[in-house]
Amino acid sequence: MTKNHACWIVFTAFNVVFCCVLSFYQTTASASPPIRKPPTAIGQPLADLVRLQSETVDELRAMRALLEKQNELLQRNLGREASEHNTASRAES
């Protein structure tokens, strides 16, 4: 048996072992596919979409109400500061 022939045997054996290790790695490391439940009724995804849209609209309305309240408080505070500034400037005169 020649040296070249022995190198090919070692190379082939190494490749076989390497491929076996990769095949074991791939089957043990891969996650099982997620289990998808079929919709219970026709139009279930649309019902979820409508529910999500209504929740989004409700949240936006709540945010709008909070912003209006914040603006009202800021307007009051600015009005109070302006009247205090006018009173202080009159007292200096």
PDB file of N, CA, C and O in Angstrom:
ATOM      1  N   MET A   1       0.850  -1.170   0.000  1.00  0.00           N
ATOM      2  CA  MET A   1       0.000   0.000   0.000  1.00  0.00           C
ATOM      3  C   MET A   1       0.902   1.241   0.000  1.00  0.00           C
ATOM      4  O   MET A   1       1.842   1.342   0.789  1.00  0.00           O
ATOM      5  N   THR A   2       0.607   2.142  -0.865  1.00  0.00           N
ATOM      6  CA  THR A   2       1.452   3.319  -0.990  1.00  0.00           C
ATOM      7  C   THR A   2       1.004   4.400  -0.029  1.00  0.00           C
ATOM      8  O   THR A   2      -0.083   4.340   0.546  1.00  0.00           O
ATOM      9  N   LYS A   3       1.861   5.381   0.130  1.00  0.00           N
ATOM     10  CA  LYS A   3       1.566   6.499   1.033  1.00  0.00           C
ATOM     11  C   LYS A   3       0.367   7.308   0.519  1.00  0.00           C
ATOM     12  O   LYS A   3      -0.455   7.767   1.311  1.00  0.00           O
ATOM     13  N   ASN A   4       0.268   7.478  -0.778  1.00  0.00           N
ATOM     14  CA  ASN A   4      -0.833   8.229  -1.385  1.00  0.00           C
ATOM     15  C   ASN A   4      -2.166   7.518  -1.126  1.00  0.00           C
ATOM     16  O   ASN A   4      -3.179   8.157  -0.842  1.00  0.00           O
ATOM     17  N   HIS A   5      -2.144   6.192  -1.228  1.00  0.00           N
ATOM     18  CA  HIS A   5      -3.353   5.407  -0.996  1.00  0.00           C
ATOM     19  C   HIS A   5      -3.792   5.508   0.477  1.00  0.00           C
ATOM     20  O   HIS A   5      -4.988   5.595   0.754  1.00  0.00           O
ATOM     21  N   ALA A   6      -2.867   5.498   1.391  1.00  0.00           N
ATOM     22  CA  ALA A   6      -3.172   5.615   2.823  1.00  0.00           C
ATOM     23  C   ALA A   6      -3.750   7.002   3.133  1.00  0.00           C
ATOM     24  O   ALA A   6      -4.655   7.124   3.958  1.00  0.00           O
ATOM     25  N   CYS A   7      -3.239   8.030   2.486  1.00  0.00           N
ATOM     26  CA  CYS A   7      -3.769   9.395   2.704  1.00  0.00           C
ATOM     27  C   CYS A   7      -5.221   9.479   2.257  1.00  0.00           C
ATOM     28  O   CYS A   7      -6.044  10.113   2.919  1.00  0.00           O
ATOM     29  N   TRP A   8      -5.538   8.834   1.126  1.00  0.00           N
ATOM     30  CA  TRP A   8      -6.919   8.861   0.659  1.00  0.00           C
ATOM     31  C   TRP A   8      -7.845   8.103   1.620  1.00  0.00           C
ATOM     32  O   TRP A   8      -8.980   8.528   1.833  1.00  0.00           O
ATOM     33  N   ILE A   9      -7.394   7.020   2.185  1.00  0.00           N
ATOM     34  CA  ILE A   9      -8.206   6.259   3.146  1.00  0.00           C
ATOM     35  C   ILE A   9      -8.462   7.104   4.392  1.00  0.00           C
ATOM     36  O   ILE A   9      -9.591   7.162   4.880  1.00  0.00           O
ATOM     37  N   VAL A  10      -7.432   7.751   4.905  1.00  0.00           N
ATOM     38  CA  VAL A  10      -7.576   8.618   6.088  1.00  0.00           C
ATOM     39  C   VAL A  10      -8.500   9.792   5.760  1.00  0.00           C
ATOM     40  O   VAL A  10      -9.365  10.144   6.563  1.00  0.00           O
ATOM     41  N   PHE A  11      -8.321  10.391   4.594  1.00  0.00           N
ATOM     42  CA  PHE A  11      -9.159  11.522   4.187  1.00  0.00           C
ATOM     43  C   PHE A  11     -10.627  11.109   4.075  1.00  0.00           C
ATOM     44  O   PHE A  11     -11.513  11.842   4.514  1.00  0.00           O
ATOM     45  N   THR A  12     -10.887   9.944   3.492  1.00  0.00           N
ATOM     46  CA  THR A  12     -12.255   9.444   3.351  1.00  0.00           C
ATOM     47  C   THR A  12     -12.857   9.125   4.712  1.00  0.00           C
ATOM     48  O   THR A  12     -14.017   9.449   4.966  1.00  0.00           O
ATOM     49  N   ALA A  13     -12.089   8.496   5.583  1.00  0.00           N
ATOM     50  CA  ALA A  13     -12.581   8.174   6.927  1.00  0.00           C
ATOM     51  C   ALA A  13     -12.904   9.447   7.698  1.00  0.00           C
ATOM     52  O   ALA A  13     -13.919   9.527   8.390  1.00  0.00           O
ATOM     53  N   PHE A  14     -12.026  10.445   7.570  1.00  0.00           N
ATOM     54  CA  PHE A  14     -12.268  11.718   8.241  1.00  0.00           C
ATOM     55  C   PHE A  14     -13.559  12.367   7.739  1.00  0.00           C
ATOM     56  O   PHE A  14     -14.345  12.879   8.536  1.00  0.00           O
ATOM     57  N   ASN A  15     -13.779  12.349   6.440  1.00  0.00           N
ATOM     58  CA  ASN A  15     -15.000  12.933   5.870  1.00  0.00           C
ATOM     59  C   ASN A  15     -16.249  12.188   6.324  1.00  0.00           C
ATOM     60  O   ASN A  15     -17.275  12.812   6.593  1.00  0.00           O
ATOM     61  N   VAL A  16     -16.176  10.868   6.413  1.00  0.00           N
ATOM     62  CA  VAL A  16     -17.331  10.088   6.873  1.00  0.00           C
ATOM     63  C   VAL A  16     -17.652  10.439   8.322  1.00  0.00           C
ATOM     64  O   VAL A  16     -18.814  10.665   8.662  1.00  0.00           O
ATOM     65  N   VAL A  17     -16.637  10.487   9.175  1.00  0.00           N
ATOM     66  CA  VAL A  17     -16.856  10.846  10.582  1.00  0.00           C
ATOM     67  C   VAL A  17     -17.388  12.269  10.677  1.00  0.00           C
ATOM     68  O   VAL A  17     -18.308  12.537  11.450  1.00  0.00           O
ATOM     69  N   PHE A  18     -16.818  13.178   9.900  1.00  0.00           N
ATOM     70  CA  PHE A  18     -17.254  14.575   9.932  1.00  0.00           C
ATOM     71  C   PHE A  18     -18.718  14.711   9.522  1.00  0.00           C
ATOM     72  O   PHE A  18     -19.478  15.444  10.155  1.00  0.00           O
ATOM     73  N   CYS A  19     -19.110  14.008   8.468  1.00  0.00           N
ATOM     74  CA  CYS A  19     -20.505  14.068   8.010  1.00  0.00           C
ATOM     75  C   CYS A  19     -21.449  13.458   9.037  1.00  0.00           C
ATOM     76  O   CYS A  19     -22.555  13.959   9.235  1.00  0.00           O
ATOM     77  N   CYS A  20     -21.024  12.384   9.689  1.00  0.00           N
ATOM     78  CA  CYS A  20     -21.869  11.781  10.726  1.00  0.00           C
ATOM     79  C   CYS A  20     -22.058  12.728  11.897  1.00  0.00           C
ATOM     80  O   CYS A  20     -23.164  12.857  12.420  1.00  0.00           O
ATOM     81  N   VAL A  21     -20.995  13.389  12.309  1.00  0.00           N
ATOM     82  CA  VAL A  21     -21.092  14.348  13.417  1.00  0.00           C
ATOM     83  C   VAL A  21     -22.018  15.494  13.037  1.00  0.00           C
ATOM     84  O   VAL A  21     -22.841  15.920  13.847  1.00  0.00           O
ATOM     85  N   LEU A  22     -21.891  15.996  11.814  1.00  0.00           N
ATOM     86  CA  LEU A  22     -22.783  17.079  11.386  1.00  0.00           C
ATOM     87  C   LEU A  22     -24.232  16.630  11.340  1.00  0.00           C
ATOM     88  O   LEU A  22     -25.127  17.400  11.690  1.00  0.00           O
ATOM     89  N   SER A  23     -24.479  15.410  10.918  1.00  0.00           N
ATOM     90  CA  SER A  23     -25.860  14.942  10.851  1.00  0.00           C
ATOM     91  C   SER A  23     -26.446  14.810  12.247  1.00  0.00           C
ATOM     92  O   SER A  23     -27.619  15.123  12.449  1.00  0.00           O
ATOM     93  N   PHE A  24     -25.660  14.355  13.214  1.00  0.00           N
ATOM     94  CA  PHE A  24     -26.149  14.294  14.590  1.00  0.00           C
ATOM     95  C   PHE A  24     -26.373  15.689  15.152  1.00  0.00           C
ATOM     96  O   PHE A  24     -27.351  15.929  15.859  1.00  0.00           O
ATOM     97  N   TYR A  25     -25.480  16.597  14.841  1.00  0.00           N
ATOM     98  CA  TYR A  25     -25.609  17.966  15.339  1.00  0.00           C
ATOM     99  C   TYR A  25     -26.875  18.612  14.813  1.00  0.00           C
ATOM    100  O   TYR A  25     -27.587  19.280  15.562  1.00  0.00           O
ATOM    101  N   GLN A  26     -27.163  18.425  13.548  1.00  0.00           N
ATOM    102  CA  GLN A  26     -28.317  19.067  12.953  1.00  0.00           C
ATOM    103  C   GLN A  26     -29.618  18.515  13.515  1.00  0.00           C
ATOM    104  O   GLN A  26     -30.571  19.275  13.689  1.00  0.00           O
ATOM    105  N   THR A  27     -29.692  17.243  13.801  1.00  0.00           N
ATOM    106  CA  THR A  27     -30.942  16.696  14.325  1.00  0.00           C
ATOM    107  C   THR A  27     -31.122  17.031  15.795  1.00  0.00           C
ATOM    108  O   THR A  27     -32.259  17.151  16.253  1.00  0.00           O
ATOM    109  N   THR A  28     -30.046  17.187  16.548  1.00  0.00           N
ATOM    110  CA  THR A  28     -30.215  17.491  17.969  1.00  0.00           C
ATOM    111  C   THR A  28     -30.336  18.984  18.216  1.00  0.00           C
ATOM    112  O   THR A  28     -30.980  19.386  19.185  1.00  0.00           O
ATOM    113  N   ALA A  29     -29.746  19.812  17.383  1.00  0.00           N
ATOM    114  CA  ALA A  29     -29.761  21.248  17.624  1.00  0.00           C
ATOM    115  C   ALA A  29     -30.988  21.932  17.037  1.00  0.00           C
ATOM    116  O   ALA A  29     -31.328  23.040  17.451  1.00  0.00           O
ATOM    117  N   SER A  30     -31.638  21.315  16.109  1.00  0.00           N
ATOM    118  CA  SER A  30     -32.777  21.984  15.491  1.00  0.00           C
ATOM    119  C   SER A  30     -33.993  21.914  16.401  1.00  0.00           C
ATOM    120  O   SER A  30     -34.256  20.899  17.045  1.00  0.00           O
ATOM    121  N   ALA A  31     -34.706  22.991  16.437  1.00  0.00           N
ATOM    122  CA  ALA A  31     -35.918  23.041  17.256  1.00  0.00           C
ATOM    123  C   ALA A  31     -37.065  22.418  16.480  1.00  0.00           C
ATOM    124  O   ALA A  31     -37.098  22.433  15.249  1.00  0.00           O
ATOM    125  N   SER A  32     -37.983  21.883  17.225  1.00  0.00           N
ATOM    126  CA  SER A  32     -39.149  21.318  16.569  1.00  0.00           C
ATOM    127  C   SER A  32     -39.985  22.459  16.007  1.00  0.00           C
ATOM    128  O   SER A  32     -40.036  23.534  16.605  1.00  0.00           O
ATOM    129  N   PRO A  33     -40.628  22.253  14.891  1.00  0.00           N
ATOM    130  CA  PRO A  33     -41.422  23.339  14.306  1.00  0.00           C
ATOM    131  C   PRO A  33     -42.588  23.694  15.230  1.00  0.00           C
ATOM    132  O   PRO A  33     -43.143  22.816  15.891  1.00  0.00           O
ATOM    133  N   PRO A  34     -42.959  24.966  15.279  1.00  0.00           N
ATOM    134  CA  PRO A  34     -44.064  25.362  16.142  1.00  0.00           C
ATOM    135  C   PRO A  34     -45.371  24.721  15.691  1.00  0.00           C
ATOM    136  O   PRO A  34     -45.629  24.545  14.500  1.00  0.00           O
ATOM    137  N   ILE A  35     -46.164  24.388  16.658  1.00  0.00           N
ATOM    138  CA  ILE A  35     -47.454  23.768  16.367  1.00  0.00           C
ATOM    139  C   ILE A  35     -48.466  24.880  16.152  1.00  0.00           C
ATOM    140  O   ILE A  35     -48.716  25.691  17.044  1.00  0.00           O
ATOM    141  N   ARG A  36     -49.038  24.910  14.975  1.00  0.00           N
ATOM    142  CA  ARG A  36     -50.032  25.937  14.668  1.00  0.00           C
ATOM    143  C   ARG A  36     -51.410  25.345  14.883  1.00  0.00           C
ATOM    144  O   ARG A  36     -51.755  24.301  14.330  1.00  0.00           O
ATOM    145  N   LYS A  37     -52.175  26.026  15.686  1.00  0.00           N
ATOM    146  CA  LYS A  37     -53.544  25.589  15.927  1.00  0.00           C
ATOM    147  C   LYS A  37     -54.423  26.121  14.798  1.00  0.00           C
ATOM    148  O   LYS A  37     -54.320  27.290  14.426  1.00  0.00           O
ATOM    149  N   PRO A  38     -55.258  25.291  14.272  1.00  0.00           N
ATOM    150  CA  PRO A  38     -56.156  25.784  13.229  1.00  0.00           C
ATOM    151  C   PRO A  38     -57.177  26.742  13.835  1.00  0.00           C
ATOM    152  O   PRO A  38     -57.583  26.570  14.984  1.00  0.00           O
ATOM    153  N   PRO A  39     -57.586  27.733  13.080  1.00  0.00           N
ATOM    154  CA  PRO A  39     -58.586  28.655  13.621  1.00  0.00           C
ATOM    155  C   PRO A  39     -59.882  27.922  13.923  1.00  0.00           C
ATOM    156  O   PRO A  39     -60.299  27.023  13.194  1.00  0.00           O
ATOM    157  N   THR A  40     -60.507  28.336  15.022  1.00  0.00           N
ATOM    158  CA  THR A  40     -61.734  27.663  15.432  1.00  0.00           C
ATOM    159  C   THR A  40     -62.913  28.049  14.550  1.00  0.00           C
ATOM    160  O   THR A  40     -63.849  27.267  14.378  1.00  0.00           O
ATOM    161  N   ALA A  41     -62.868  29.231  14.003  1.00  0.00           N
ATOM    162  CA  ALA A  41     -63.965  29.669  13.137  1.00  0.00           C
ATOM    163  C   ALA A  41     -63.379  30.360  11.920  1.00  0.00           C
ATOM    164  O   ALA A  41     -62.256  30.861  11.954  1.00  0.00           O
ATOM    165  N   ILE A  42     -64.141  30.378  10.865  1.00  0.00           N
ATOM    166  CA  ILE A  42     -63.690  31.077   9.671  1.00  0.00           C
ATOM    167  C   ILE A  42     -63.693  32.568   9.974  1.00  0.00           C
ATOM    168  O   ILE A  42     -64.646  33.090  10.551  1.00  0.00           O
ATOM    169  N   GLY A  43     -62.634  33.241   9.586  1.00  0.00           N
ATOM    170  CA  GLY A  43     -62.535  34.669   9.850  1.00  0.00           C
ATOM    171  C   GLY A  43     -61.877  34.985  11.178  1.00  0.00           C
ATOM    172  O   GLY A  43     -61.890  36.141  11.602  1.00  0.00           O
ATOM    173  N   GLN A  44     -61.309  34.009  11.841  1.00  0.00           N
ATOM    174  CA  GLN A  44     -60.655  34.243  13.130  1.00  0.00           C
ATOM    175  C   GLN A  44     -59.521  35.269  13.021  1.00  0.00           C
ATOM    176  O   GLN A  44     -59.430  36.154  13.871  1.00  0.00           O
ATOM    177  N   PRO A  45     -58.657  35.182  12.008  1.00  0.00           N
ATOM    178  CA  PRO A  45     -57.614  36.201  11.909  1.00  0.00           C
ATOM    179  C   PRO A  45     -58.186  37.602  11.718  1.00  0.00           C
ATOM    180  O   PRO A  45     -57.628  38.571  12.234  1.00  0.00           O
ATOM    181  N   LEU A  46     -59.279  37.720  10.993  1.00  0.00           N
ATOM    182  CA  LEU A  46     -59.894  39.031  10.812  1.00  0.00           C
ATOM    183  C   LEU A  46     -60.480  39.551  12.109  1.00  0.00           C
ATOM    184  O   LEU A  46     -60.442  40.754  12.369  1.00  0.00           O
ATOM    185  N   ALA A  47     -61.019  38.664  12.922  1.00  0.00           N
ATOM    186  CA  ALA A  47     -61.560  39.087  14.208  1.00  0.00           C
ATOM    187  C   ALA A  47     -60.441  39.626  15.091  1.00  0.00           C
ATOM    188  O   ALA A  47     -60.628  40.615  15.800  1.00  0.00           O
ATOM    189  N   ASP A  48     -59.275  38.974  15.049  1.00  0.00           N
ATOM    190  CA  ASP A  48     -58.139  39.470  15.811  1.00  0.00           C
ATOM    191  C   ASP A  48     -57.696  40.831  15.290  1.00  0.00           C
ATOM    192  O   ASP A  48     -57.343  41.712  16.075  1.00  0.00           O
ATOM    193  N   LEU A  49     -57.710  41.006  13.995  1.00  0.00           N
ATOM    194  CA  LEU A  49     -57.312  42.269  13.401  1.00  0.00           C
ATOM    195  C   LEU A  49     -58.257  43.390  13.827  1.00  0.00           C
ATOM    196  O   LEU A  49     -57.809  44.486  14.164  1.00  0.00           O
ATOM    197  N   VAL A  50     -59.546  43.122  13.813  1.00  0.00           N
ATOM    198  CA  VAL A  50     -60.527  44.132  14.222  1.00  0.00           C
ATOM    199  C   VAL A  50     -60.348  44.469  15.699  1.00  0.00           C
ATOM    200  O   VAL A  50     -60.430  45.633  16.091  1.00  0.00           O
ATOM    201  N   ARG A  51     -60.102  43.443  16.518  1.00  0.00           N
ATOM    202  CA  ARG A  51     -59.900  43.674  17.954  1.00  0.00           C
ATOM    203  C   ARG A  51     -58.650  44.518  18.177  1.00  0.00           C
ATOM    204  O   ARG A  51     -58.670  45.447  18.984  1.00  0.00           O
ATOM    205  N   LEU A  52     -57.561  44.208  17.470  1.00  0.00           N
ATOM    206  CA  LEU A  52     -56.331  44.969  17.618  1.00  0.00           C
ATOM    207  C   LEU A  52     -56.506  46.410  17.164  1.00  0.00           C
ATOM    208  O   LEU A  52     -55.981  47.332  17.789  1.00  0.00           O
ATOM    209  N   GLN A  53     -57.249  46.604  16.072  1.00  0.00           N
ATOM    210  CA  GLN A  53     -57.484  47.968  15.595  1.00  0.00           C
ATOM    211  C   GLN A  53     -58.317  48.760  16.593  1.00  0.00           C
ATOM    212  O   GLN A  53     -58.055  49.941  16.821  1.00  0.00           O
ATOM    213  N   SER A  54     -59.311  48.124  17.184  1.00  0.00           N
ATOM    214  CA  SER A  54     -60.133  48.845  18.157  1.00  0.00           C
ATOM    215  C   SER A  54     -59.334  49.172  19.412  1.00  0.00           C
ATOM    216  O   SER A  54     -59.514  50.236  20.004  1.00  0.00           O
ATOM    217  N   GLU A  55     -58.450  48.261  19.823  1.00  0.00           N
ATOM    218  CA  GLU A  55     -57.592  48.554  20.976  1.00  0.00           C
ATOM    219  C   GLU A  55     -56.647  49.705  20.666  1.00  0.00           C
ATOM    220  O   GLU A  55     -56.400  50.554  21.522  1.00  0.00           O
ATOM    221  N   THR A  56     -56.121  49.740  19.452  1.00  0.00           N
ATOM    222  CA  THR A  56     -55.222  50.818  19.050  1.00  0.00           C
ATOM    223  C   THR A  56     -55.955  52.151  19.047  1.00  0.00           C
ATOM    224  O   THR A  56     -55.424  53.158  19.515  1.00  0.00           O
ATOM    225  N   VAL A  57     -57.169  52.158  18.524  1.00  0.00           N
ATOM    226  CA  VAL A  57     -57.956  53.392  18.502  1.00  0.00           C
ATOM    227  C   VAL A  57     -58.261  53.849  19.930  1.00  0.00           C
ATOM    228  O   VAL A  57     -58.191  55.044  20.218  1.00  0.00           O
ATOM    229  N   ASP A  58     -58.593  52.937  20.812  1.00  0.00           N
ATOM    230  CA  ASP A  58     -58.853  53.295  22.208  1.00  0.00           C
ATOM    231  C   ASP A  58     -57.615  53.889  22.865  1.00  0.00           C
ATOM    232  O   ASP A  58     -57.704  54.881  23.589  1.00  0.00           O
ATOM    233  N   GLU A  59     -56.455  53.278  22.611  1.00  0.00           N
ATOM    234  CA  GLU A  59     -55.212  53.799  23.180  1.00  0.00           C
ATOM    235  C   GLU A  59     -54.902  55.192  22.638  1.00  0.00           C
ATOM    236  O   GLU A  59     -54.465  56.065  23.386  1.00  0.00           O
ATOM    237  N   LEU A  60     -55.126  55.402  21.346  1.00  0.00           N
ATOM    238  CA  LEU A  60     -54.872  56.713  20.752  1.00  0.00           C
ATOM    239  C   LEU A  60     -55.821  57.763  21.323  1.00  0.00           C
ATOM    240  O   LEU A  60     -55.416  58.901  21.556  1.00  0.00           O
ATOM    241  N   ARG A  61     -57.068  57.393  21.547  1.00  0.00           N
ATOM    242  CA  ARG A  61     -58.008  58.347  22.155  1.00  0.00           C
ATOM    243  C   ARG A  61     -57.591  58.700  23.574  1.00  0.00           C
ATOM    244  O   ARG A  61     -57.699  59.855  23.985  1.00  0.00           O
ATOM    245  N   ALA A  62     -57.112  57.706  24.329  1.00  0.00           N
ATOM    246  CA  ALA A  62     -56.649  57.972  25.692  1.00  0.00           C
ATOM    247  C   ALA A  62     -55.424  58.890  25.665  1.00  0.00           C
ATOM    248  O   ALA A  62     -55.297  59.788  26.498  1.00  0.00           O
ATOM    249  N   MET A  63     -54.529  58.662  24.710  1.00  0.00           N
ATOM    250  CA  MET A  63     -53.353  59.523  24.591  1.00  0.00           C
ATOM    251  C   MET A  63     -53.753  60.941  24.211  1.00  0.00           C
ATOM    252  O   MET A  63     -53.172  61.908  24.705  1.00  0.00           O
ATOM    253  N   ARG A  64     -54.742  61.066  23.337  1.00  0.00           N
ATOM    254  CA  ARG A  64     -55.203  62.395  22.942  1.00  0.00           C
ATOM    255  C   ARG A  64     -55.797  63.144  24.129  1.00  0.00           C
ATOM    256  O   ARG A  64     -55.560  64.339  24.304  1.00  0.00           O
ATOM    257  N   ALA A  65     -56.574  62.427  24.942  1.00  0.00           N
ATOM    258  CA  ALA A  65     -57.159  63.056  26.123  1.00  0.00           C
ATOM    259  C   ALA A  65     -56.074  63.511  27.091  1.00  0.00           C
ATOM    260  O   ALA A  65     -56.168  64.594  27.668  1.00  0.00           O
ATOM    261  N   LEU A  66     -55.047  62.688  27.271  1.00  0.00           N
ATOM    262  CA  LEU A  66     -53.946  63.067  28.154  1.00  0.00           C
ATOM    263  C   LEU A  66     -53.182  64.269  27.608  1.00  0.00           C
ATOM    264  O   LEU A  66     -52.781  65.147  28.372  1.00  0.00           O
ATOM    265  N   LEU A  67     -52.979  64.315  26.295  1.00  0.00           N
ATOM    266  CA  LEU A  67     -52.298  65.463  25.699  1.00  0.00           C
ATOM    267  C   LEU A  67     -53.113  66.744  25.840  1.00  0.00           C
ATOM    268  O   LEU A  67     -52.556  67.812  26.094  1.00  0.00           O
ATOM    269  N   GLU A  68     -54.424  66.642  25.676  1.00  0.00           N
ATOM    270  CA  GLU A  68     -55.278  67.826  25.854  1.00  0.00           C
ATOM    271  C   GLU A  68     -55.215  68.319  27.296  1.00  0.00           C
ATOM    272  O   GLU A  68     -55.168  69.524  27.542  1.00  0.00           O
ATOM    273  N   LYS A  69     -55.213  67.391  28.248  1.00  0.00           N
ATOM    274  CA  LYS A  69     -55.103  67.764  29.667  1.00  0.00           C
ATOM    275  C   LYS A  69     -53.756  68.421  29.935  1.00  0.00           C
ATOM    276  O   LYS A  69     -53.683  69.419  30.652  1.00  0.00           O
ATOM    277  N   GLN A  70     -52.694  67.869  29.365  1.00  0.00           N
ATOM    278  CA  GLN A  70     -51.360  68.431  29.549  1.00  0.00           C
ATOM    279  C   GLN A  70     -51.284  69.834  28.947  1.00  0.00           C
ATOM    280  O   GLN A  70     -50.721  70.744  29.556  1.00  0.00           O
ATOM    281  N   ASN A  71     -51.846  70.004  27.762  1.00  0.00           N
ATOM    282  CA  ASN A  71     -51.843  71.331  27.145  1.00  0.00           C
ATOM    283  C   ASN A  71     -52.622  72.334  27.974  1.00  0.00           C
ATOM    284  O   ASN A  71     -52.214  73.486  28.113  1.00  0.00           O
ATOM    285  N   GLU A  72     -53.735  71.898  28.518  1.00  0.00           N
ATOM    286  CA  GLU A  72     -54.532  72.782  29.374  1.00  0.00           C
ATOM    287  C   GLU A  72     -53.729  73.215  30.597  1.00  0.00           C
ATOM    288  O   GLU A  72     -53.742  74.388  30.969  1.00  0.00           O
ATOM    289  N   LEU A  73     -53.036  72.271  31.218  1.00  0.00           N
ATOM    290  CA  LEU A  73     -52.222  72.607  32.393  1.00  0.00           C
ATOM    291  C   LEU A  73     -51.075  73.538  32.018  1.00  0.00           C
ATOM    292  O   LEU A  73     -50.748  74.454  32.773  1.00  0.00           O
ATOM    293  N   LEU A  74     -50.466  73.312  30.864  1.00  0.00           N
ATOM    294  CA  LEU A  74     -49.389  74.196  30.435  1.00  0.00           C
ATOM    295  C   LEU A  74     -49.907  75.595  30.133  1.00  0.00           C
ATOM    296  O   LEU A  74     -49.239  76.579  30.452  1.00  0.00           O
ATOM    297  N   GLN A  75     -51.081  75.702  29.526  1.00  0.00           N
ATOM    298  CA  GLN A  75     -51.661  77.018  29.245  1.00  0.00           C
ATOM    299  C   GLN A  75     -51.931  77.770  30.542  1.00  0.00           C
ATOM    300  O   GLN A  75     -51.650  78.964  30.648  1.00  0.00           O
ATOM    301  N   ARG A  76     -52.482  77.059  31.531  1.00  0.00           N
ATOM    302  CA  ARG A  76     -52.729  77.700  32.834  1.00  0.00           C
ATOM    303  C   ARG A  76     -51.424  78.176  33.447  1.00  0.00           C
ATOM    304  O   ARG A  76     -51.348  79.289  33.967  1.00  0.00           O
ATOM    305  N   ASN A  77     -50.386  77.330  33.388  1.00  0.00           N
ATOM    306  CA  ASN A  77     -49.112  77.682  33.988  1.00  0.00           C
ATOM    307  C   ASN A  77     -48.491  78.870  33.276  1.00  0.00           C
ATOM    308  O   ASN A  77     -47.925  79.751  33.925  1.00  0.00           O
ATOM    309  N   LEU A  78     -48.587  78.911  31.949  1.00  0.00           N
ATOM    310  CA  LEU A  78     -48.052  80.047  31.205  1.00  0.00           C
ATOM    311  C   LEU A  78     -48.830  81.319  31.516  1.00  0.00           C
ATOM    312  O   LEU A  78     -48.238  82.393  31.630  1.00  0.00           O
ATOM    313  N   GLY A  79     -50.147  81.211  31.653  1.00  0.00           N
ATOM    314  CA  GLY A  79     -50.955  82.375  32.007  1.00  0.00           C
ATOM    315  C   GLY A  79     -50.609  82.897  33.388  1.00  0.00           C
ATOM    316  O   GLY A  79     -50.563  84.107  33.610  1.00  0.00           O
ATOM    317  N   ARG A  80     -50.368  81.985  34.312  1.00  0.00           N
ATOM    318  CA  ARG A  80     -50.004  82.377  35.674  1.00  0.00           C
ATOM    319  C   ARG A  80     -48.645  83.061  35.680  1.00  0.00           C
ATOM    320  O   ARG A  80     -48.465  84.072  36.358  1.00  0.00           O
ATOM    321  N   GLU A  81     -47.683  82.521  34.929  1.00  0.00           N
ATOM    322  CA  GLU A  81     -46.352  83.135  34.869  1.00  0.00           C
ATOM    323  C   GLU A  81     -46.416  84.509  34.219  1.00  0.00           C
ATOM    324  O   GLU A  81     -45.710  85.427  34.636  1.00  0.00           O
ATOM    325  N   ALA A  82     -47.251  84.657  33.208  1.00  0.00           N
ATOM    326  CA  ALA A  82     -47.372  85.958  32.536  1.00  0.00           C
ATOM    327  C   ALA A  82     -47.971  86.993  33.483  1.00  0.00           C
ATOM    328  O   ALA A  82     -47.526  88.140  33.509  1.00  0.00           O
ATOM    329  N   SER A  83     -48.982  86.594  34.262  1.00  0.00           N
ATOM    330  CA  SER A  83     -49.585  87.558  35.192  1.00  0.00           C
ATOM    331  C   SER A  83     -48.616  87.892  36.318  1.00  0.00           C
ATOM    332  O   SER A  83     -48.583  89.032  36.782  1.00  0.00           O
ATOM    333  N   GLU A  84     -47.823  86.912  36.767  1.00  0.00           N
ATOM    334  CA  GLU A  84     -46.824  87.198  37.800  1.00  0.00           C
ATOM    335  C   GLU A  84     -45.741  88.128  37.257  1.00  0.00           C
ATOM    336  O   GLU A  84     -45.253  88.996  37.980  1.00  0.00           O
ATOM    337  N   HIS A  85     -45.366  87.956  35.997  1.00  0.00           N
ATOM    338  CA  HIS A  85     -44.358  88.813  35.380  1.00  0.00           C
ATOM    339  C   HIS A  85     -44.883  90.240  35.265  1.00  0.00           C
ATOM    340  O   HIS A  85     -44.147  91.192  35.525  1.00  0.00           O
ATOM    341  N   ASN A  86     -46.152  90.399  34.876  1.00  0.00           N
ATOM    342  CA  ASN A  86     -46.741  91.735  34.769  1.00  0.00           C
ATOM    343  C   ASN A  86     -46.814  92.393  36.130  1.00  0.00           C
ATOM    344  O   ASN A  86     -46.551  93.590  36.250  1.00  0.00           O
ATOM    345  N   THR A  87     -47.169  91.635  37.163  1.00  0.00           N
ATOM    346  CA  THR A  87     -47.257  92.192  38.516  1.00  0.00           C
ATOM    347  C   THR A  87     -45.884  92.603  39.012  1.00  0.00           C
ATOM    348  O   THR A  87     -45.750  93.641  39.661  1.00  0.00           O
ATOM    349  N   ALA A  88     -44.857  91.807  38.718  1.00  0.00           N
ATOM    350  CA  ALA A  88     -43.511  92.124  39.166  1.00  0.00           C
ATOM    351  C   ALA A  88     -42.978  93.342  38.418  1.00  0.00           C
ATOM    352  O   ALA A  88     -42.275  94.157  39.015  1.00  0.00           O
ATOM    353  N   SER A  89     -43.285  93.489  37.146  1.00  0.00           N
ATOM    354  CA  SER A  89     -42.792  94.638  36.383  1.00  0.00           C
ATOM    355  C   SER A  89     -43.514  95.915  36.829  1.00  0.00           C
ATOM    356  O   SER A  89     -42.917  96.991  36.787  1.00  0.00           O
ATOM    357  N   ARG A  90     -44.760  95.828  37.246  1.00  0.00           N
ATOM    358  CA  ARG A  90     -45.491  97.001  37.756  1.00  0.00           C
ATOM    359  C   ARG A  90     -44.941  97.430  39.112  1.00  0.00           C
ATOM    360  O   ARG A  90     -44.870  98.619  39.423  1.00  0.00           O
ATOM    361  N   ALA A  91     -44.553  96.438  39.911  1.00  0.00           N
ATOM    362  CA  ALA A  91     -44.021  96.775  41.233  1.00  0.00           C
ATOM    363  C   ALA A  91     -42.658  97.463  41.122  1.00  0.00           C
ATOM    364  O   ALA A  91     -42.317  98.300  41.957  1.00  0.00           O
ATOM    365  N   GLU A  92     -41.888  97.117  40.102  1.00  0.00           N
ATOM    366  CA  GLU A  92     -40.578  97.751  39.923  1.00  0.00           C
ATOM    367  C   GLU A  92     -40.728  99.186  39.429  1.00  0.00           C
ATOM    368  O   GLU A  92     -39.845 100.003  39.692  1.00  0.00           O
ATOM    369  N   SER A  93     -41.798  99.526  38.730  1.00  0.00           N
ATOM    370  CA  SER A  93     -41.962 100.867  38.169  1.00  0.00           C
ATOM    371  C   SER A  93     -42.331 101.884  39.164  1.00  0.00           C
ATOM    372  O   SER A  93     -42.499 103.053  38.818  1.00  0.00           O
TER     373      SER A  93
END
